[in-house]
Amino acid sequence: MNAIVVALIGIVIFILGYRYYSKFVAEKIFRLDPNYVTPAHRYKDGVDYVPTNKFVLWGHHFTSVAGAAPILGPAIAIYWGWLPAFLWVVLGTVFAAGVHDFGTLALSVRNKGYSVGTIADKLIGRKGKLLFLFIILILVLMVNAVFAWVISNLFISYPSSVLPVFIQIPLAIWIGYAAYKRSKKMLIPSLVALAIMYLTAILASRFDFLQIDLVRFMGGEDGAGLFGLGSVSTAFLIWIVILMVYVYIASTLPVWKLLQPRDFINSHQLVVGLGILYLGLIFTNPSISAPAINESPDKSLLPLLFITIACGAISGFHGLVSSGTSSKQLNKETDARFVGYFGAVGEGVLALVSILAVGTLFANTDAFSQAYASFSDANAIGLGNFVEGAANLAQGLWIPTEIATTIVSIIVVSFAATTLDTSVRLMRYIIAELGIEYNIKPLTKTHVATSVAVLSSTALVLIPEGPNGFGSGGYLIWPLFGTANQLLAAISLFLISIWLKRRGSNYLVTLIPMIFVIFMTLYAMFQQVFFEWSWFGSGSNMLLFVLGAIIFVFAIWIALTAFHELTKKQDDPFDRE
């Protein structure tokens, strides 16, 4: 199958979905009001509540939700064939992810910018809210561990990407100061910052002394390292510590100082990166060597495909960003369609190119089948295959392989880092919320809550067990991350459905995707928790079993509570401001 044809079909569907379906949802279902005073204006404090231009906010929102997951998930899920992955990415984005991200943003804006976890109190009661908050807390903890693990491994594998990524930080701080203290425009400075990053990437690709290679510094892969860990594990430990110090600082700063300007740079980086990859696709005109459908997988397509693609189609974490940070920065309520739904479309475009990059990487179907011989093999090689496949596409624009590889790894790391510090910020909010609920005053303090978030995330990612040895926490919990993420999305859709029903709106646009997502996810989680991870399962793992069982029971409880509330006749307790 020609890759360009597949790309065109997907992009046309995305365009039609945004142009017509999102407009219908905005006008007929959510009934957005351009004159509504958003929380960003009503509670403006210069720290979290900051009215923001919709293009700048889209940059923050999109790069926060993009991360590495919409790249990694599809790169693994192509194991079942490119066609099932393509269909779920495209249709899931239009009818599930777009409505979910848009809906959680609209719901939060109409409720003082509260997070979806807090809003659950009024929709399904205090007990349901607390259970929901605990699911969210476990999810963001896993997000922190997974993305810290991904970034650290990419820094080790592609040391030429380190310097360009860290140069972005002072550049973003300078842009934030110029924009918010001196009322300068962000566009030109952010493009200059991006040019500096990519110039640094080119130089780092050519000159070894600009590559921050900790493994080489400690004597190569056979080096002793520190504490007898070996050079690779020591390098991993050092990067984890550096990352956690960074996210501690970044997640406690006002959003205008680093979060918004850095995300605006990353939004340009995404446009440039996607432009390079799709133009490279046109010039190389490759065929997809992966089979349309894998006829003999060792793991069933249903339901694992949907939780593996995860953020590539729909993600509960997106709802946390929509209601946790984006809703506090929305300038006009009508901007929610562009920020929320179009943000999901952007992620779908990224997931689509991930499928195409991996699907065209191999010389033929046999080569693909040998590499993706099993589902565990797909998990191990998915991200690396995307980087290599994307670099191959970039060569269609005559970009040298080493430079293309560096730029692609920078893009992945930048998005993952954005997600990481946004996730730590969200975790701080949730810990503070639980501190209020249980009257634990120290947890309501910013630095105490952030310390708990950072230290617990560090402990999880450094779990010294599993197939990769020291620091395998991120690898170990990836299967649970997918199911927990999808469950959170389903519960959020359930909450939006209750809100819409109480407003007298048609709630089928959220209820139908909710039913599909929650069925597939509970089915997958039941299989994993009780037939794979339990003590009598084939791949016993007590950490996954305990966390998975807790999430599974909580999710069933919340779903039953939400169903009860959905069938009750009750006016909307909000929406009267």
C-alpha atoms as one frame of an Amber mdcrd trajectory, in Angstrom:
protein
   0.000   0.000   0.000   1.304   3.451  -0.919   2.023   5.469   2.237   1.058
   8.812   0.652  -2.455   7.528  -0.102  -2.892   6.378   3.498  -1.639   9.737
   4.788  -4.017  11.690   2.527  -7.021   9.621   3.590  -6.206  10.168   7.257
  -5.583  13.918   6.925  -8.782  14.487   4.924 -10.800  12.723   7.634  -9.120
  14.868  10.309  -9.919  18.061   8.365 -13.557  17.069   7.884 -13.848  16.119
  11.540 -12.572  19.493  12.726 -14.434  21.537  10.114 -17.872  19.957  10.552
 -18.125  17.620  13.543 -16.331  19.872  16.044 -18.403  22.843  14.856 -21.596
  20.856  15.441 -20.432  19.865  18.929 -19.390  23.452  19.774 -22.610  25.090
  18.608 -25.291  22.475  19.227 -23.976  20.389  22.115 -21.665  22.539  24.285
 -23.311  25.822  23.179 -20.181  27.936  23.616 -20.721  31.603  24.454 -18.136
  34.168  23.235 -19.270  36.577  25.968 -18.854  34.158  28.870 -16.254  35.371
  31.392 -13.716  32.568  31.586 -11.874  31.593  34.809  -8.654  33.034  33.324
 -10.236  36.512  33.571 -12.410  35.977  36.628  -9.657  34.571  38.830  -6.597
  36.076  37.145  -3.586  35.729  39.474  -0.571  35.828  37.138   0.517  32.322
  38.201  -2.026  29.673  37.144  -4.958  31.819  35.924  -3.542  33.758  32.975
  -5.650  34.835  29.929  -3.712  33.586  26.913  -3.837  33.995  23.151  -5.479
  30.877  21.707  -2.516  30.050  19.461  -0.074  30.261  22.372  -2.435  28.216
  24.537  -2.849  25.648  21.770   0.928  25.341  21.732   1.013  24.680  25.483
  -1.958  22.342  25.395  -0.857  20.336  22.378   2.737  19.850  23.405   1.618
  18.937  26.943  -0.691  16.191  25.714   1.503  15.008  22.840   4.510  13.687
  24.738   6.037  10.450  23.507   2.906   8.319  23.974   1.163   9.100  20.624
   4.444   8.119  18.970   5.232   5.052  21.066   1.711   3.575  21.196   1.113
   3.387  17.416   4.740   2.278  16.849   3.970  -0.744  19.044   0.377  -1.303
  17.890   1.442  -1.682  14.246   2.355  -5.198  15.420  -1.279  -6.146  14.654
  -1.009  -4.574  11.203  -1.064  -1.004   9.933  -4.787  -1.054   9.029  -6.287
  -1.591  12.530  -3.860   0.970  13.965  -4.742   3.475  11.222  -8.503   3.040
  11.669  -8.447   3.516  15.440  -6.084   6.496  15.298  -8.230   8.301  12.709
 -11.745   7.406  13.859 -10.808   7.475  17.532  -9.384  10.987  17.151 -12.465
  12.384  15.381 -15.229  10.771  17.442 -13.603  10.085  20.816 -10.415  12.058
  21.526 -11.610  15.342  20.033 -14.890  15.274  21.944 -13.163  14.165  25.155
 -10.437  16.836  25.121 -12.868  19.548  24.004 -15.490  18.386  26.504 -13.254
  18.331  29.581 -12.023  21.814  28.676 -15.572  23.173  28.262 -16.730  21.458
  31.464 -13.857  22.945  33.459 -14.310  26.457  32.036 -17.959  26.381  33.109
 -16.879  25.293  36.580 -14.324  27.894  37.707 -11.407  26.141  36.034 -11.635
  23.196  38.422 -10.009  19.931  37.417 -12.231  17.100  36.252 -11.413  15.267
  39.484 -12.749  18.127  41.605 -15.845  18.564  39.440 -16.654  14.878  40.016
 -17.747  15.851  43.549 -20.867  17.587  42.269 -21.562  15.092  39.492 -21.094
  11.729  41.242 -20.667  12.651  44.919 -17.756  12.967  47.343 -16.976   9.248
  47.542 -16.886   8.932  43.762 -14.740  12.041  43.563 -12.154  10.670  46.015
 -11.941   7.362  44.177 -11.542   9.266  40.924  -8.793  11.443  42.414  -6.896
   8.343  43.516  -7.112   6.892  39.985  -5.854  10.205  38.606  -3.066  10.276
  41.195  -1.894   6.786  40.228  -2.089   7.687  36.533  -0.006  10.872  36.784
   2.490   9.002  38.961   2.840   6.461  36.135   3.076   9.250  33.543   5.958
  10.770  35.482   7.784   7.441  35.702   7.183   6.428  32.078   8.237   9.740
  30.549  11.269  10.168  32.802  12.304   6.653  31.742  11.768   7.480  28.044
  13.743  10.755  28.191  16.651   9.250  30.104  16.968   6.378  27.653  16.815
   8.734  24.684  19.560  10.903  26.191  21.702   7.780  26.547  20.928   6.493
  23.036  21.164   9.887  21.289  23.645  12.074  23.259  23.654  14.679  20.477
  20.092  15.617  21.503  21.001  16.651  25.067  22.541  20.083  24.486  19.789
  21.382  22.128  17.096  20.287  24.605  18.727  22.060  27.556  19.444  25.202
  25.529  15.683  25.569  25.122  15.201  26.278  28.838  17.001  29.666  29.105
  15.613  30.660  25.713  12.056  29.966  26.932  12.619  31.940  30.139  13.884
  34.901  28.093  10.832  34.729  25.790   8.457  34.501  28.768  10.003  37.589
  30.367   9.864  39.546  27.082   6.254  38.564  26.413   4.703  39.055  29.843
   6.840  41.766  31.408   7.626  43.845  28.334   4.514  42.986  26.257   6.527
  41.668  23.317   5.137  39.230  20.761   6.170  35.584  21.159   6.200  34.477
  17.522   9.516  35.845  16.236  11.515  35.128  19.430  10.193  31.561  19.557
  11.173  30.968  15.908  14.643  32.347  16.659  14.860  30.004  19.670  13.887
  27.046  17.492  16.525  27.995  14.919  19.155  28.127  17.684  18.085  24.694
  18.920  18.333  23.126  15.470  21.644  24.832  14.720  22.936  23.346  17.959
  21.527  19.960  16.889  23.422  20.129  13.579  26.675  21.044  15.317  26.198
  18.357  17.995  25.603  15.776  15.269  28.898  16.705  13.608  31.182  17.322
  16.608  31.559  14.770  19.387  32.657  17.321  21.977  29.157  18.838  21.877
  27.565  15.481  22.677  26.865  14.932  26.373  27.502  11.184  26.423  27.644
  10.064  30.049  28.226   6.427  29.112  31.277   7.299  27.046  32.511   9.589
  29.809  32.483   6.634  32.219  34.475   4.358  29.938  31.874   3.027  27.526
  29.203   0.367  28.014  31.629  -1.876  29.910  32.603   0.882  32.354  32.188
   0.351  36.096  30.048   3.418  36.750  29.075   4.391  40.298  28.153   2.053
  43.168  28.906  -0.952  40.959  25.888  -0.231  38.768  27.739  -0.128  35.468
  28.104   2.879  33.197  24.693   2.625  31.494  22.725   2.314  34.744  24.777
   5.108  36.316  24.068   7.375  33.352  20.369   6.523  33.669  20.420   7.384
  37.386  22.154  10.716  36.754  19.657  11.715  34.065  16.717  10.771  36.290
  18.058  12.958  39.109  18.663  15.885  36.730  15.183  15.519  35.220  13.484
  15.408  38.606  15.321  18.522  39.801  14.258  20.251  36.586  10.569  19.275
  36.848  10.484  20.324  40.503  11.557  23.831  39.522   9.520  23.994  36.297
   6.275  22.803  37.891   6.415  25.417  40.683   7.194  28.433  38.491   4.369
  30.662  37.199   3.160  29.290  33.855   4.300  32.380  31.929   7.944  32.032
  33.026   8.703  28.690  31.401   5.671  26.518  30.665   3.921  28.689  28.065
   6.956  30.014  26.131   8.668  26.620  26.040   5.462  24.982  24.836   5.044
  27.689  22.189   8.548  26.866  20.908   7.614  23.185  20.906   4.434  23.886
  18.951   6.605  25.370  16.173   8.932  22.424  16.552   6.006  20.112  16.007
   4.868  21.952  12.891   8.422  21.877  11.514   8.885  18.230  12.467   5.589
  17.116  10.966   6.314  19.219   7.879   9.695  17.507   7.440   8.202  14.040
   7.878   5.191  14.513   5.609   7.243  16.288   2.925   9.805  13.514   3.239
   6.972  11.057   2.725   6.038  12.820  -0.522   9.595  12.919  -1.859  10.510
   9.350  -0.886   7.073   7.980  -1.918   7.525   4.749   0.057   5.288   1.719
   0.249   4.138   0.306   3.557   6.063  -2.910   4.138   4.144  -3.836   7.296
   1.199  -6.178   6.669  -2.287  -4.663   6.677  -3.314  -7.246   9.288  -1.135
  -9.603  11.324  -2.889 -12.938  10.870  -0.969 -14.820  13.570  -0.275 -12.533
  16.576   0.696 -14.010  19.927  -1.560 -11.441  21.645  -5.166 -10.825  20.631
  -5.949  -7.578  18.807  -9.112  -7.143  20.871  -8.907  -5.429  23.273  -5.149
  -4.753  23.452  -4.971  -2.605  20.307  -6.980   0.183  21.927  -5.031   0.410
  25.178  -1.709   0.109  23.330  -2.379   3.009  20.961  -3.734   4.911  23.986
  -2.805   8.594  23.525  -2.622   8.118  19.763  -6.423   8.031  19.713  -7.850
   8.994  23.119  -6.194   9.696  26.446  -7.496  10.428  29.917  -4.350  12.426
  30.610  -5.528  14.946  27.989  -8.568  15.650  30.137  -6.304  16.377  33.083
  -4.379  18.922  31.016  -7.587  20.424  29.595  -9.149  20.869  33.025  -5.952
  21.238  35.038  -3.989  23.949  33.211  -5.558  24.876  29.844  -8.952  25.860
  31.287  -7.221  28.359  33.585  -5.626  30.088  30.581  -8.530  30.139  28.080
  -9.171  33.702  26.930 -12.611  33.130  25.368 -14.929  30.168  25.778 -15.182
  29.822  21.995 -11.393  29.215  21.904 -12.060  25.823  23.521 -12.902  24.274
  20.159  -9.544  25.258  18.655  -7.495  24.426  21.748  -9.266  21.197  22.735
 -10.533  19.541  19.574  -7.801  20.769  17.244  -5.231  19.783  19.856  -6.541
  16.226  19.620  -6.386  16.410  15.813  -2.751  17.480  16.034  -2.039  14.446
  18.161  -3.817  12.239  15.637  -1.619  13.633  12.857   1.435  12.786  14.953
   0.176   9.252  15.652  -0.523   8.764  11.947   3.016   9.668  10.936   4.306
   7.290  13.617   2.435   4.441  11.919   3.794   5.460   8.519   7.385   5.935
   9.727   7.514   2.460  11.262   5.426   0.860   8.516   7.829   2.042   5.801
  11.055   1.387   7.724  11.579  -2.219   6.674  12.637  -3.465   3.242   9.770
  -5.954   2.985   7.024  -7.703   4.936   9.310 -10.555   5.986  11.804  -8.123
   7.532   8.982  -6.432   9.430   7.585  -9.757  10.641  11.003 -10.857  11.894
  11.455  -7.619  13.867   7.871  -7.689  15.197   7.858 -11.421  15.862   5.990
 -11.025  19.149   4.157  -8.379  21.127   7.024  -8.166  23.622   9.413  -7.507
  20.711   7.131  -4.693  19.537   7.238  -3.113  23.001  11.025  -3.265  23.067
  11.711  -1.756  19.628   8.745   0.548  18.961  10.250   3.918  19.932  13.643
   3.219  18.365  11.944   2.142  15.136  10.036   5.416  14.998  13.242   7.446
  15.368  14.932   5.426  12.602  11.861   5.439  10.347  11.329   9.184  10.787
  15.016   9.791  10.002  14.596   7.759   6.797  11.654   9.940   5.753  13.672
  13.091   6.498  16.362  11.881   4.111  13.852  12.509   1.343  14.623  16.201
   1.947  18.364  15.460   1.713  18.859  15.799   5.469  21.826  13.628   6.554
  20.900  10.624   8.673  22.778  11.679  11.808  21.215  15.175  11.765  17.742
  13.798  11.063  18.071  11.280  13.894  19.157  14.020  16.305  16.278  16.322
  15.332  13.690  13.534  15.653  15.033  12.567  19.081  14.926  16.246  20.144
  11.276  16.450  19.130  10.400  13.307  21.101  12.360  14.439  24.176  10.914
  17.979  24.060   7.342  16.702  23.995   8.033  14.124  26.689   9.644  16.775
  28.914   6.661  19.089  28.431   4.304  16.303  29.450   6.517  15.418  32.404
   6.538  18.822  34.094   2.850  19.413  33.303   2.106  16.036  34.882   4.119
  16.894  38.014   2.207  20.197  38.257  -1.084  18.288  37.982   0.062  15.777
  40.579   0.836  18.661  42.917  -2.731  19.975  42.445  -4.197  16.542  43.234
  -2.032  16.012  46.327  -3.058  19.443  47.596  -6.712  18.592  46.906  -6.415
  15.358  48.891  -4.655  17.305  51.648  -7.687  19.595  51.881 -10.114  16.651
  51.836  -8.336  14.795  54.634  -7.213  17.923  56.538  -3.495  17.233  56.084
  -2.336  20.841  55.952   1.314  20.259  54.943   0.136  18.630  51.695  -1.643
  21.842  50.714   1.709  23.663  50.556   3.155  23.987  47.044   6.667  22.763
  47.805   5.550  19.926  50.083   3.091  18.619  47.491   5.673  18.976  44.725
   8.289  17.158  46.816   5.899  14.248  47.376   5.179  14.128  43.627   8.835
  14.211  42.594  10.139  11.760  45.214   7.397   9.173  44.607   7.906   9.415
  40.830  11.654   8.964  41.269  11.137   5.921  43.482   8.813   4.312  40.936
  11.031   4.853  37.896  14.110   3.513  39.729  12.576   0.158  40.654  15.569
  -2.224  40.432  13.899  -5.205  38.789  12.515  -6.404  35.479  14.031  -7.292
  32.099  16.134  -4.158  31.872  17.597  -4.362  35.388  18.106  -1.170  37.406
  15.654   1.586  36.597  13.021  -0.560  34.890  10.041   1.082  36.572   8.979
   2.998  33.474   9.260  -0.127  31.338   7.405  -2.319  33.841   4.362  -0.082
  34.262   3.826   0.778  30.586   1.080  -1.915  30.165  -0.800  -0.554  33.188
  -0.321   3.041  32.010  -2.310   2.279  28.847  -5.294   0.731  30.618  -5.407
   3.316  33.428  -5.186   6.112  30.874  -8.103   4.756  28.850 -10.195   4.190
  31.982  -9.658   7.794  32.990 -10.807   8.936  29.531 -13.937   6.785  29.764
 -14.819   8.106  33.232 -14.258  11.702  32.060 -16.604  11.093  29.111 -19.133
   9.707  31.593 -18.892  12.894  33.679 -19.306  15.088  30.591 -22.383  13.028
  29.632 -23.949  13.654  33.060 -23.215  17.383  32.756 -24.716  17.556  29.260
 -27.835  15.678  30.333 -28.391  18.086  33.207 -28.028  21.006  30.798 -30.626
  19.498  28.496 -28.103  18.813  25.704 -27.736  15.716  23.548 -25.218  13.608
  25.433 -24.941  10.726  22.949 -21.837  12.322  21.379 -19.963  11.535  24.590
 -21.933   8.539  25.861 -21.374   6.343  22.773 -17.557   6.641  22.715 -17.587
   6.255  26.514 -19.368   2.891  26.284 -16.922   1.618  23.667 -13.804   2.800
  25.504 -14.866   1.590  28.951 -15.877  -1.851  27.649 -12.587  -2.402  25.815
 -10.516  -1.076  28.695 -12.211  -3.040  31.488 -11.998  -6.150  29.313  -8.266
  -5.608  28.800  -7.632  -4.729  32.438  -9.497  -7.804  33.681  -7.343 -10.030
  31.460  -4.122  -8.338  32.531  -4.765  -8.061  36.257  -6.222 -11.498  36.926
  -4.729 -13.684  34.165  -1.285 -12.172  33.597  -0.066 -10.214  36.625  -1.603
 -12.130  39.545   0.319 -14.831  41.424  -1.359 -17.536  39.320  -0.884 -15.645
  36.038   1.636 -16.251  33.268   3.677 -13.124  34.020   3.284 -12.605  37.753
   4.138  -9.073  38.893   2.853  -7.940  42.254   3.384  -4.222  41.600   1.216
  -4.301  38.478  -1.283  -6.645  40.126  -1.820  -4.453  43.196  -2.000  -1.157
  41.289  -4.134  -2.697  38.538  -6.571  -4.333  40.974  -7.042  -1.073  42.881
  -7.711   0.877  39.692 -10.043  -1.835  38.357 -12.209  -1.909  41.512 -12.286
   1.880  41.805 -13.241   2.223  38.126 -16.138  -0.259  38.449 -17.401   1.615
  41.522 -17.180   4.997  39.783 -18.858   3.672  36.622 -21.801   2.297  38.598
 -22.112   5.560  40.538 -21.943   7.581  37.319 -24.595   5.389  35.682 -26.878
   5.957  38.661 -26.355   9.728  38.406 -26.906   9.684  34.646 -30.320   8.073
  35.058 -31.424  10.526  37.764 -33.536  13.536  36.900 -31.618  16.533  38.234
 -30.817  20.080  37.164 -27.242  21.119  36.478 -25.751  22.327  39.806 -23.171
  24.443  37.971 -23.558  26.439  34.801 -25.397  29.286  36.562 -22.548  31.747
  36.910
